[in-house]
Amino acid sequence: MAAPVRTLCCAVLRLSSRQFSTTCGVQAGEKWRKEQGLARSGTEYGPLTDLPDWSYADGRPAPLMKGQLRRKQEREVLATRIVMLNSEVDRGMEAWSEKQEEAKRLEEYKKSLLLKPKGRLLMKKASKS
């Protein structure tokens, strides 16, 4: 019984003038927002999503909503990760510069071990200085 219904539906779809689209729709204005340096959609970040919708009449702020708390926590995690990675980069740069200085000292030490001028060459060198 399911086969004739399916055949009937396929025949109707083939005869209809409308086309079905299976692609996902692009959000309106997404390209423009990205070009302007804004979020992909108007609900990702900004004052409309980050600030409270209301406050008490006496001026006290409203308690944060679940989404605001989640975004705040995500930002804190991201900030701590940025600080940690930045400190790792600083430590790496210090280690690299220390390694460069050590290589320079080693090369100077190797140069100091080379044969030195003796006799007349030493006298000429001393008189030039």
N, CA and C atoms as an extended XYZ file, in Angstrom:
387
Properties=species:S:1:pos:R:3:atomname:S:1:resname:S:1:resid:I:1 pbc="F F F"
N         0.814       -1.192        0.000 N   MET     1
C         0.000        0.000        0.000 CA  MET     1
C         0.853        1.250        0.000 C   MET     1
N         2.048        1.209        0.614 N   ALA     2
C         2.912        2.378        0.665 CA  ALA     2
C         3.520        2.669       -0.702 C   ALA     2
N         3.755        1.630       -1.480 N   ALA     3
C         4.375        1.831       -2.785 CA  ALA     3
C         3.507        2.667       -3.713 C   ALA     3
N         2.163        2.415       -3.841 N   PRO     4
C         1.366        3.251       -4.742 CA  PRO     4
C         1.296        4.707       -4.279 C   PRO     4
N         1.302        4.946       -2.964 N   VAL     5
C         1.258        6.322       -2.464 CA  VAL     5
C         2.549        7.043       -2.828 C   VAL     5
N         3.656        6.342       -2.675 N   ARG     6
C         4.940        6.945       -3.008 CA  ARG     6
C         5.014        7.240       -4.499 C   ARG     6
N         4.570        6.332       -5.321 N   THR     7
C         4.570        6.537       -6.768 CA  THR     7
C         3.688        7.717       -7.130 C   THR     7
N         2.555        7.834       -6.473 N   LEU     8
C         1.641        8.938       -6.737 CA  LEU     8
C         2.271       10.270       -6.354 C   LEU     8
N         2.940       10.309       -5.194 N   CYS     9
C         3.592       11.548       -4.745 CA  CYS     9
C         4.707       11.953       -5.703 C   CYS     9
N         5.496       10.988       -6.148 N   CYS    10
C         6.587       11.295       -7.072 CA  CYS    10
C         6.045       11.803       -8.393 C   CYS    10
N         4.938       11.226       -8.862 N   ALA    11
C         4.344       11.670      -10.120 CA  ALA    11
C         3.814       13.090       -9.985 C   ALA    11
N         3.200       13.419       -8.858 N   VAL    12
C         2.671       14.768       -8.647 CA  VAL    12
C         3.810       15.777       -8.590 C   VAL    12
N         4.902       15.411       -7.918 N   LEU    13
C         6.039       16.325       -7.812 CA  LEU    13
C         6.684       16.581       -9.163 C   LEU    13
N         6.719       15.553      -10.007 N   ARG    14
C         7.310       15.734      -11.336 CA  ARG    14
C         6.463       16.640      -12.202 C   ARG    14
N         5.169       16.602      -12.011 N   LEU    15
C         4.279       17.397      -12.842 CA  LEU    15
C         4.104       18.833      -12.330 C   LEU    15
N         4.450       19.082      -11.094 N   SER    16
C         4.243       20.428      -10.548 CA  SER    16
C         5.288       21.387      -11.104 C   SER    16
N         4.933       22.652      -11.144 N   SER    17
C         5.831       23.660      -11.699 CA  SER    17
C         6.783       24.217      -10.642 C   SER    17
N         6.476       24.016       -9.369 N   ARG    18
C         7.341       24.520       -8.309 CA  ARG    18
C         8.510       23.568       -8.080 C   ARG    18
N         9.637       24.149       -7.740 N   GLN    19
C        10.828       23.361       -7.457 CA  GLN    19
C        11.095       23.377       -5.950 C   GLN    19
N        11.530       22.259       -5.426 N   PHE    20
C        11.907       22.181       -4.024 CA  PHE    20
C        13.395       22.442       -3.907 C   PHE    20
N        13.755       23.218       -2.911 N   SER    21
C        15.162       23.497       -2.658 CA  SER    21
C        15.586       22.760       -1.406 C   SER    21
N        16.722       22.086       -1.493 N   THR    22
C        17.213       21.353       -0.339 CA  THR    22
C        18.408       22.055        0.299 C   THR    22
N        18.782       23.238       -0.180 N   THR    23
C        19.898       23.966        0.402 CA  THR    23
C        19.415       24.781        1.586 C   THR    23
N        20.333       25.052        2.511 N   CYS    24
C        19.947       25.853        3.665 CA  CYS    24
C        19.921       27.327        3.263 C   CYS    24
N        19.024       28.054        3.838 N   GLY    25
C        18.901       29.469        3.530 CA  GLY    25
C        19.989       30.275        4.197 C   GLY    25
N        20.458       31.286        3.522 N   VAL    26
C        21.480       32.163        4.071 CA  VAL    26
C        20.782       33.252        4.866 C   VAL    26
N        21.326       33.573        6.024 N   GLN    27
C        20.712       34.612        6.829 CA  GLN    27
C        20.844       35.950        6.123 C   GLN    27
N        19.775       36.708        6.160 N   ALA    28
C        19.759       37.991        5.472 CA  ALA    28
C        20.756       38.942        6.106 C   ALA    28
N        21.599       39.539        5.302 N   GLY    29
C        22.542       40.538        5.768 CA  GLY    29
C        23.802       39.994        6.400 C   GLY    29
N        24.013       38.696        6.375 N   GLU    30
C        25.188       38.119        7.022 CA  GLU    30
C        26.467       38.642        6.379 C   GLU    30
N        26.499       38.704        5.069 N   LYS    31
C        27.686       39.172        4.362 CA  LYS    31
C        27.981       40.623        4.723 C   LYS    31
N        26.946       41.456        4.746 N   TRP    32
C        27.124       42.873        5.074 CA  TRP    32
C        27.635       43.029        6.494 C   TRP    32
N        27.075       42.259        7.443 N   ARG    33
C        27.511       42.355        8.837 CA  ARG    33
C        28.984       41.984        8.970 C   ARG    33
N        29.410       40.931        8.273 N   LYS    34
C        30.811       40.525        8.346 CA  LYS    34
C        31.714       41.602        7.764 C   LYS    34
N        31.304       42.227        6.654 N   GLU    35
C        32.092       43.292        6.044 CA  GLU    35
C        32.218       44.493        6.974 C   GLU    35
N        31.193       44.751        7.783 N   GLN    36
C        31.208       45.882        8.702 CA  GLN    36
C        31.899       45.545       10.023 C   GLN    36
N        32.356       44.315       10.168 N   GLY    37
C        33.030       43.902       11.393 CA  GLY    37
C        32.077       43.555       12.513 C   GLY    37
N        30.845       43.238       12.189 N   LEU    38
C        29.843       42.889       13.185 CA  LEU    38
C        29.690       41.378       13.270 C   LEU    38
N        28.816       40.936       14.158 N   ALA    39
C        28.552       39.508       14.305 CA  ALA    39
C        27.780       38.995       13.084 C   ALA    39
N        27.776       37.657       12.913 N   ARG    40
C        27.052       37.060       11.784 CA  ARG    40
C        25.572       37.371       11.847 C   ARG    40
N        25.017       37.351       13.037 N   SER    41
C        23.607       37.679       13.201 CA  SER    41
C        23.484       38.712       14.303 C   SER    41
N        22.336       39.313       14.407 N   GLY    42
C        22.142       40.350       15.398 CA  GLY    42
C        21.981       39.821       16.805 C   GLY    42
N        21.973       38.506       16.983 N   THR    43
C        21.746       37.945       18.310 CA  THR    43
C        22.978       37.284       18.905 C   THR    43
N        24.139       37.404       18.292 N   GLU    44
C        25.332       36.752       18.823 CA  GLU    44
C        25.945       37.535       19.970 C   GLU    44
N        26.175       38.823       19.798 N   TYR    45
C        26.705       39.655       20.865 CA  TYR    45
C        26.304       41.093       20.592 C   TYR    45
N        26.493       41.918       21.570 N   GLY    46
C        26.134       43.318       21.442 CA  GLY    46
C        25.186       43.729       22.549 C   GLY    46
N        24.775       44.985       22.558 N   PRO    47
C        23.933       45.467       23.653 CA  PRO    47
C        22.569       44.791       23.714 C   PRO    47
N        22.045       44.370       22.594 N   LEU    48
C        20.722       43.741       22.628 CA  LEU    48
C        20.753       42.369       23.287 C   LEU    48
N        21.896       41.705       23.261 N   THR    49
C        21.980       40.386       23.889 CA  THR    49
C        22.693       40.426       25.231 C   THR    49
N        23.599       41.379       25.423 N   ASP    50
C        24.408       41.394       26.634 CA  ASP    50
C        23.786       42.198       27.781 C   ASP    50
N        23.046       43.235       27.469 N   LEU    51
C        22.465       44.063       28.528 CA  LEU    51
C        21.123       43.500       28.969 C   LEU    51
N        20.742       43.763       30.217 N   PRO    52
C        19.447       43.253       30.685 CA  PRO    52
C        18.285       43.944       29.969 C   PRO    52
N        17.158       43.247       29.894 N   ASP    53
C        15.984       43.789       29.226 CA  ASP    53
C        15.237       44.782       30.105 C   ASP    53
N        15.434       44.700       31.396 N   TRP    54
C        14.679       45.541       32.305 CA  TRP    54
C        15.503       45.779       33.567 C   TRP    54
N        15.024       46.683       34.417 N   SER    55
C        15.638       46.912       35.721 CA  SER    55
C        14.538       47.284       36.698 C   SER    55
N        14.847       47.219       37.977 N   TYR    56
C        13.860       47.576       38.989 CA  TYR    56
C        13.620       49.088       38.965 C   TYR    56
N        12.483       49.503       39.470 N   ALA    57
C        12.121       50.926       39.468 CA  ALA    57
C        13.075       51.749       40.328 C   ALA    57
N        13.645       51.152       41.369 N   ASP    58
C        14.555       51.905       42.231 CA  ASP    58
C        15.975       51.958       41.677 C   ASP    58
N        16.216       51.407       40.478 N   GLY    59
C        17.506       51.510       39.812 CA  GLY    59
C        18.391       50.286       39.939 C   GLY    59
N        18.002       49.306       40.743 N   ARG    60
C        18.796       48.095       40.853 CA  ARG    60
C        18.790       47.353       39.519 C   ARG    60
N        19.903       46.740       39.165 N   PRO    61
C        19.919       45.984       37.904 CA  PRO    61
C        19.134       44.685       38.037 C   PRO    61
N        18.656       44.214       36.932 N   ALA    62
C        17.919       42.946       36.911 CA  ALA    62
C        18.913       41.798       37.024 C   ALA    62
N        18.494       40.665       37.577 N   PRO    63
C        19.400       39.506       37.602 CA  PRO    63
C        19.680       39.028       36.182 C   PRO    63
N        20.875       38.495       36.004 N   LEU    64
C        21.257       38.024       34.672 CA  LEU    64
C        20.458       36.793       34.292 C   LEU    64
N        20.148       36.701       33.011 N   MET    65
C        19.419       35.540       32.512 CA  MET    65
C        20.397       34.411       32.193 C   MET    65
N        19.870       33.230       31.911 N   LYS    66
C        20.714       32.057       31.675 CA  LYS    66
C        21.687       32.282       30.525 C   LYS    66
N        21.194       32.831       29.430 N   GLY    67
C        22.049       33.062       28.275 CA  GLY    67
C        23.157       34.063       28.574 C   GLY    67
N        22.812       35.116       29.340 N   GLN    68
C        23.821       36.105       29.695 CA  GLN    68
C        24.877       35.495       30.607 C   GLN    68
N        24.457       34.672       31.556 N   LEU    69
C        25.413       33.989       32.433 CA  LEU    69
C        26.314       33.049       31.642 C   LEU    69
N        25.728       32.328       30.687 N   ARG    70
C        26.513       31.399       29.866 CA  ARG    70
C        27.544       32.156       29.041 C   ARG    70
N        27.114       33.261       28.398 N   ARG    71
C        28.053       34.044       27.597 CA  ARG    71
C        29.150       34.656       28.464 C   ARG    71
N        28.799       35.104       29.663 N   LYS    72
C        29.786       35.671       30.574 CA  LYS    72
C        30.811       34.614       30.962 C   LYS    72
N        30.356       33.402       31.264 N   GLN    73
C        31.261       32.322       31.624 CA  GLN    73
C        32.151       31.946       30.440 C   GLN    73
N        31.592       31.904       29.236 N   GLU    74
C        32.391       31.585       28.050 CA  GLU    74
C        33.480       32.621       27.847 C   GLU    74
N        33.142       33.893       28.058 N   ARG    75
C        34.139       34.957       27.904 CA  ARG    75
C        35.240       34.834       28.948 C   ARG    75
N        34.871       34.490       30.177 N   GLU    76
C        35.875       34.326       31.227 CA  GLU    76
C        36.819       33.172       30.895 C   GLU    76
N        36.268       32.072       30.412 N   VAL    77
C        37.106       30.926       30.030 CA  VAL    77
C        38.034       31.316       28.890 C   VAL    77
N        37.507       32.041       27.918 N   LEU    78
C        38.327       32.482       26.787 CA  LEU    78
C        39.423       33.434       27.256 C   LEU    78
N        39.096       34.344       28.165 N   ALA    79
C        40.088       35.296       28.662 CA  ALA    79
C        41.203       34.580       29.418 C   ALA    79
N        40.854       33.600       30.251 N   THR    80
C        41.899       32.870       30.975 CA  THR    80
C        42.769       32.063       30.012 C   THR    80
N        42.169       31.515       28.976 N   ARG    81
C        42.947       30.771       27.978 CA  ARG    81
C        43.899       31.708       27.235 C   ARG    81
N        43.424       32.907       26.898 N   ILE    82
C        44.278       33.880       26.203 CA  ILE    82
C        45.461       34.268       27.080 C   ILE    82
N        45.208       34.525       28.367 N   VAL    83
C        46.288       34.891       29.284 CA  VAL    83
C        47.290       33.750       29.399 C   VAL    83
N        46.787       32.510       29.517 N   MET    84
C        47.676       31.357       29.638 CA  MET    84
C        48.541       31.203       28.378 C   MET    84
N        47.925       31.302       27.198 N   LEU    85
C        48.683       31.150       25.951 CA  LEU    85
C        49.688       32.288       25.776 C   LEU    85
N        49.302       33.491       26.187 N   ASN    86
C        50.207       34.630       26.086 CA  ASN    86
C        51.424       34.429       26.982 C   ASN    86
N        51.212       33.917       28.196 N   SER    87
C        52.340       33.659       29.091 CA  SER    87
C        53.230       32.550       28.525 C   SER    87
N        52.629       31.552       27.873 N   GLU    88
C        53.428       30.500       27.238 CA  GLU    88
C        54.307       31.072       26.129 C   GLU    88
N        53.750       31.971       25.351 N   VAL    89
C        54.526       32.604       24.275 CA  VAL    89
C        55.669       33.419       24.873 C   VAL    89
N        55.398       34.159       25.952 N   ASP    90
C        56.449       34.946       26.601 CA  ASP    90
C        57.566       34.048       27.121 C   ASP    90
N        57.198       32.933       27.780 N   ARG    91
C        58.210       32.007       28.274 CA  ARG    91
C        59.008       31.410       27.114 C   ARG    91
N        58.339       31.100       26.026 N   GLY    92
C        59.029       30.558       24.858 CA  GLY    92
C        60.005       31.554       24.265 C   GLY    92
N        59.609       32.823       24.205 N   MET    93
C        60.510       33.852       23.670 CA  MET    93
C        61.726       34.034       24.580 C   MET    93
N        61.508       33.990       25.900 N   GLU    94
C        62.637       34.104       26.833 CA  GLU    94
C        63.588       32.923       26.680 C   GLU    94
N        63.026       31.723       26.564 N   ALA    95
C        63.870       30.532       26.395 CA  ALA    95
C        64.644       30.611       25.082 C   ALA    95
N        64.008       31.109       24.039 N   TRP    96
C        64.679       31.227       22.743 CA  TRP    96
C        65.826       32.227       22.822 C   TRP    96
N        65.574       33.381       23.468 N   SER    97
C        66.638       34.389       23.563 CA  SER    97
C        67.790       33.881       24.428 C   SER    97
N        67.480       33.144       25.505 N   GLU    98
C        68.548       32.564       26.320 CA  GLU    98
C        69.356       31.549       25.522 C   GLU    98
N        68.667       30.781       24.688 N   LYS    99
C        69.359       29.796       23.855 CA  LYS    99
C        70.274       30.498       22.847 C   LYS    99
N        69.790       31.606       22.278 N   GLN   100
C        70.616       32.371       21.332 CA  GLN   100
C        71.849       32.940       22.030 C   GLN   100
N        71.672       33.485       23.237 N   GLU   101
C        72.807       34.035       23.981 CA  GLU   101
C        73.812       32.942       24.333 C   GLU   101
N        73.304       31.775       24.723 N   GLU   102
C        74.191       30.655       25.052 CA  GLU   102
C        74.985       30.220       23.823 C   GLU   102
N        74.343       30.181       22.664 N   ALA   103
C        75.042       29.811       21.429 CA  ALA   103
C        76.112       30.854       21.101 C   ALA   103
N        75.808       32.127       21.348 N   LYS   104
C        76.780       33.186       21.083 CA  LYS   104
C        77.980       33.065       22.027 C   LYS   104
N        77.705       32.800       23.306 N   ARG   105
C        78.798       32.617       24.274 CA  ARG   105
C        79.654       31.412       23.905 C   ARG   105
N        79.017       30.330       23.465 N   LEU   106
C        79.755       29.134       23.079 CA  LEU   106
C        80.652       29.415       21.881 C   LEU   106
N        80.149       30.174       20.928 N   GLU   107
C        80.961       30.499       19.750 CA  GLU   107
C        82.138       31.385       20.135 C   GLU   107
N        81.926       32.341       21.024 N   GLU   108
C        83.033       33.182       21.487 CA  GLU   108
C        84.067       32.354       22.248 C   GLU   108
N        83.593       31.408       23.034 N   TYR   109
C        84.515       30.532       23.753 CA  TYR   109
C        85.346       29.705       22.772 C   TYR   109
N        84.701       29.174       21.731 N   LYS   110
C        85.436       28.389       20.732 CA  LYS   110
C        86.460       29.259       20.013 C   LYS   110
N        86.116       30.516       19.750 N   LYS   111
C        87.079       31.419       19.109 CA  LYS   111
C        88.266       31.682       20.029 C   LYS   111
N        88.001       31.749       21.344 N   SER   112
C        89.096       32.018       22.273 CA  SER   112
C        90.063       30.835       22.364 C   SER   112
N        89.594       29.643       22.006 N   LEU   113
C        90.451       28.462       22.066 CA  LEU   113
C        91.340       28.297       20.828 C   LEU   113
N        91.077       29.091       19.805 N   LEU   114
C        91.884       28.982       18.595 CA  LEU   114
C        93.321       29.411       18.874 C   LEU   114
N        94.232       29.051       17.970 N   LEU   115
C        95.641       29.406       18.134 CA  LEU   115
C        95.808       30.915       18.122 C   LEU   115
N        96.694       31.391       18.981 N   LYS   116
C        96.942       32.823       19.100 CA  LYS   116
C        98.242       33.155       18.363 C   LYS   116
N        98.345       34.404       17.889 N   PRO   117
C        99.620       34.775       17.251 CA  PRO   117
C       100.752       34.813       18.279 C   PRO   117
N       101.971       34.461       17.827 N   LYS   118
C       103.111       34.417       18.733 CA  LYS   118
C       104.289       35.153       18.108 C   LYS   118
N       105.169       35.551       18.920 N   GLY   119
C       106.404       36.170       18.445 CA  GLY   119
C       106.158       37.505       17.785 C   GLY   119
N       106.687       37.644       16.556 N   ARG   120
C       106.604       38.909       15.821 CA  ARG   120
C       105.157       39.302       15.525 C   ARG   120
N       104.303       38.357       15.211 N   LEU   121
C       102.899       38.665       14.923 CA  LEU   121
C       102.209       39.259       16.147 C   LEU   121
N       102.556       38.774       17.312 N   LEU   122
C       101.987       39.292       18.542 CA  LEU   122
C       102.468       40.704       18.787 C   LEU   122
N       103.744       40.949       18.506 N   MET   123
C       104.320       42.296       18.678 CA  MET   123
C       103.696       43.283       17.723 C   MET   123
N       103.453       42.872       16.472 N   LYS   124
C       102.820       43.749       15.493 CA  LYS   124
C       101.406       44.082       15.921 C   LYS   124
N       100.713       43.081       16.394 N   LYS   125
C        99.323       43.261       16.819 CA  LYS   125
C        99.266       44.198       18.019 C   LYS   125
N       100.206       44.071       18.958 N   ALA   126
C       100.228       44.901       20.157 CA  ALA   126
C       100.579       46.343       19.797 C   ALA   126
N       101.468       46.548       18.832 N   SER   127
C       101.867       47.911       18.461 CA  SER   127
C       100.769       48.634       17.703 C   SER   127
N        99.937       47.896       16.987 N   LYS   128
C        98.816       48.508       16.260 CA  LYS   128
C        97.746       49.011       17.234 C   LYS   128
N        97.601       48.355       18.345 N   SER   129
C        96.546       48.714       19.304 CA  SER   129
C        96.857       49.906       20.116 C   SER   129
